[in-house]
Amino acid sequence: MLAILGVISFAASAQDNYYFESTPVVFPKVSDCPEDNYLSKNVLIKLEQFNQIYTKKVEFGGAQCILSTEIIKPDLYYSVQKLSKYFCKSMKKGTITKDEAEAEMVAILDKCFQIFSQDTTPIEAELRAVTNPEAIVGIFDKIVIKQE
């Protein structure tokens, strides 16, 4: 019974589309990134920029300075990481072409760059409720960036 209520409340909270204003983005400089057999260098650079924007290094004081990584908006961050692996596996299996996978990944990353500084609580809640990569892509497809 409790699971049914969870599904009903999730369905009630999901929106048709999420609208955001276009915002200027300052991209970190990425000169080098790990090689990948499936994704092009341009997509890998965008992924690294995403990683740098959505994480920050935190230094814990004390006798031994310990450097830790804080993930900003973890539901968005981990969803993109999952999709990156999903698209690579799909290309390996031959269920999607490299061009299709990269176009989808770039579109998702571009949306993530635009919404970083905005309130994404509803999207994060929806992403938190799904684990299926196709469902995650569907949520990102509902993000609409309004150009000025």
N, C-alpha and C positions, 0 to 999 in steps of 0.2 A: 504494500500500500504506500509506504514511504517513497519507494522508487517511482511510483506512478506520479505522486505529487511533485517530485523533483523534475520529472520530464514535463509535466504540465506547466510548472513555474518557469522552466527554461524556455519552453515554446512561447509562453506569454511574454517573456522578456526579450526575445530575439526580435530584431527589427528587420524591415525590408531592406533599408539602406542606411548607411551612416554617412552623413555629410560633414565635410571639413573644409575650411578655407585653405587656400594655397598659402604657404608660408615660405619665406626665404630659408634656405638651408646652407649652413657652412659645413662643407665636406672636409673631413680630415685628409691630409695628404697621405697617400699610400703608395710607396715606391716599390714595395716587394710584398708578395703574398705567396703562400704555398701553391705548388703546382697541383693540378687536378686532371685526371684523364677524361673527365666528362664536361666540365664547365670551362668556358673561355676565360682568358685573362681579364677581360672587361667585367665579366660577371663576378669573378673572384675578387676583383678590386672593390666592386660595389658591396659584396658580402663583408669584406674586411672593414670598409667604411661603416657599414651597418653595425658590425661588432664594436667598433670604436665609439660610435655614437651611443649605443645602447648599453655600454658598460663604462665603469670608471674604476680607477685604482684607488683603494682606500688604504691608508697607512695606519696601522695600529701602533701606538706609542709604546713606551716601556724600554727596558734594557735591550731587547731585541726588536728591531723594527720589522714587523711582519707586514708584507704587502698582500692585500686581498683584493679580489675583484667583486664589485657590486654590480648586479644586473638591474638596470632600470627598465621598468615595464616587463617583468619576466614572462608574462603570458605571451606577449608579442615576440619577445626575443626567442623563447624556446619553440614557438610555432614556426618561426622562420628557419631555425636550425633543423627542425623536423622536416620541413618542406625541402630544404636543400638536399638532405639525405634521400628523401622520397623521389625527387626529380632525378638524382643521379642513379638510383636503383631502377627507376622506370626507363631511363635511357639505356642502361645496361641490359635490361630485359627486352628492349625494343618496343615497348608499349607507347613511347612518345619520342618524337624526334628531338635532336639537340636544339634546333631553332625554336620549337614549341616550348620546350622546357625553359630555355633561357629567356624567351619573351615573357613567359608567365612569372619567372623568378624576378626579372627586372621590374615588371609592373608592380609586384608585391613589395619589393625593396623601395621603389620610388614612393609608394603610398606610405610605407613605414617612415621614410625620411620626412614626409610632409606632416604626418600626424604626431611626430615625436613630442613636440612641445605643447600639444593640445590634450584635452581630457579624453582619454580613451577607455574609461571605465566600462561602458557597456560592451565594447568589442572585447576587452580583456575577459570579462565575465563569460561571454559567449565562447571565446577560444578555450577558456579553462574547462568548459563543459564538454568539449569534443576531443577525440584522440585520432580520429580518422583523417589522414591527409587530404582526402577529397573534400571533407567537410571544412577543414581549415582553409583550403583554397576558396571554397564557397563563401566563407566569412570575409576573406580579403576581397573577393569580388564585389561585396556589398559596400565597400568603402568608395565613396565618391568625393573627389577633390574638386571643389569649385574654384575655377580660375577667376581672378579679379578682372 
